[in-house]
């Protein structure tokens, strides 16, 4: 689900989609016309004549002709949401019908607490919205509130006099037409049914799930939640886990079927039968079936962030691809079998002419793999499927589920709140972590970081991890009346610049979700959710400090966007922490590309190339070299086994004429011992796209850091109290970089026109008027703190001999303790 998504718009240059199906709308209009403001004001729309409304040439009377024109111009029977009673949800009823019949839907309101009753049972749909505009028309009979109830509610509302009068007139016309249809052939009951548009992917699923024999009751986010009512949407999102957990059955719609998906689903069912598993694995076309399964795992549904909670809390769920379906448990077992046997499977699949090496090496990074591995450990249930306990903290869920994306970047946090274990923070931060789509992206992220730190008693590792999406653009909208008293819609795209201590997913091993299939990008992170190191071990609670800078609201920044849209921003992007400096970066190697360890890295680690390769002995291999190459980690997080020293020597002895070690050549050689291959794969996972460095006054500090590390005298190796690993900080001279939000594009739509304005233009021609005054701190907002020195967090690093708190035992390091203002 994409809960943060705004109304869709149709630019004036966009072609009008055509359709031959009788139930598809012959024109496209902006979903923004569903908004609360536009419900109150009729706007004439140019549309093609509906053949069902064309009057007979001989029998139509002038009053009826007038009525027909009125319906075409005003269209009072387009579906418009009514208010939802407290503690209720909407249930969509797909009315029974044949495949070729137009879809007819009915919306009902029911209390979520009554879902256990037989007559109130419902299914829930989990799907991907899909691209394009909503352009498929369906009839929706909304019984959430009757017309009379809406009229009574309107009389007591606080709408303005004009808005109330127009809305009341609209309702009275609908009541009159409904009553008239009981006595007259025009307008017909069919004509009076409200219509709405849905996207193609949803339309196809509705057709498939419709039954010929009975009505189907199902909960679907795009229809059962008023996406344009922020108050309702916020309330419903907070109950998302409960909605899916109380559903009788969760239907997972992957889209229309194809040849590969049919093969994959049939293969999954065979893998789930252990009695025939051996014979299945021996089939001649097994390669084709494994790749069909991999293709199914790459479905867009598995990359959606909202599906984590939708699947995790489900009592029973089924995957659907067109008419083919398979139980989720069978799918999960098939993926687990694939992963368990992947080494042997990969060898076969990587042989010519197949060579699926890129897909295979990122297998663990696929959303489907992560979902199968992790969701079964998220919750503890009873035999009936009721949730007894949530096992992982919000920080753990956000840090571990990085293969999933959302349309609104704020949903990186909001989409997993319901499946994370509640924690007690030392302040009222828990109140700020609740879904609120009126907050800026920076505020949402800073509140999450603050919540994570306070709930973990001062652990600051979250500032070293890569968890924030690359996309930082929000789409917001607001309505206003122009000088001609015509309602127009303002769409604004707001881009947020994040501070250096909010790390984005493109720094991860697999990169961002969009980049996963392009191959591995970086080495493993050092600051894991379950710490492997303890660099600030001896730091007392008083030493651990974290203060978040806030925007100072002054007289010159209290206005809103000139478009009428406001996203509240409280923080200015500064984080003050306490720590100490170990030394300056003196030398940095070139970036270590995929599979090659340059000669200079071995020399930095103390290796001498003076002898012939075979003359070297294991005693000449320095501890700081062979241990640092694997970050002093063995298999499954255990300390390095002693044979890693000999494995490192084996690799160095097989360096090329330039002294570089080509890992792939050694691993692929058929005479290479398996223990050496294990060591070198571990080395690859540490050094990929990193740089080796030497630091300190005597270049005594050897380690690996980000590819951004420089030896220009501005990068320092530091210990931040509260972080389990050392970090690289870069001194920022002069004014700090400005973070926060800026408007990148504005689109204004009315019933007749659409215009687009870039970020560099505004009504007065000044670029400053196009920016939220609270988003970009002015000079009066910048508080530089005790000094004019700011620091940029380059990232985590591994430093030999400084990973377990040893640095705090040295007086020379303790004398450098100070506060760092990170920007």
Secondary structure, DSSP 8 states (H G I E B T S, - for coil): --TT-------TTS------STTB-SS---GGGGSHHHHSS---------GGG---TTT--HHHHHHHHHHHHH-TTB-------TTEEEEEEE----TTS--EEEEEEEEGGGTTSGGG--EEEEE---SS---EEEEEEE-SS-HHHHHHHHHTS---HHHHHHHHHHHHHHHHHHHHHTTSSSS-HHHHS-EEEE-HHHHHHHHHH--SSS-EEEE-HHHHS-TT-HHHHHHHHHTHHHHHHHSSEEEEE--S--HHHHHHHHHHHHHT-GGGHHHHHT-TTHHHHHHHHHHHHT-GGGGBSTHHHHHHT-SSEEEEETTEEEEHHHHHHHHHHHHHTHHHHHHHHTSTTT--HHHHHTGGGSHHHHHHHHHTTTEEE-TT--EEEE-SBHHHHHHH--S-B-SSTTHHHHTTGGGSB----SSTHHHHTS--TTB-HHHHHHHHHHHHHHHTTS--GGGTSEEE-S--EEEEEEEEE-TTS-EEEEEEEEEEE--TTSEEGGGSSS-SGGGGGG---S---SS-SS-S--TTTT--TTT--EEEEE----GGG----TTS---B--EEEEEEEEEEEEEEEEEE-----TTEE-HHHHHHTT----S-GGG--GGGS-HHHHHHTTTT--GGG----THHHHHHHHHHTT--TTS-EEHHHHHHSTTS-HHHHHHHHHHHHHHTTEEEEEESTTS-EEEEEETT---SS-EEEEEETT-SS-EEEEEE-SS----EEEEEEEEEE-SS-EEEEETT--TTS-GGGGS-TTTS--TTT---TTSS-EEEEEEE-EETT-SSSGGGG-HHHHTT-EEEEE-
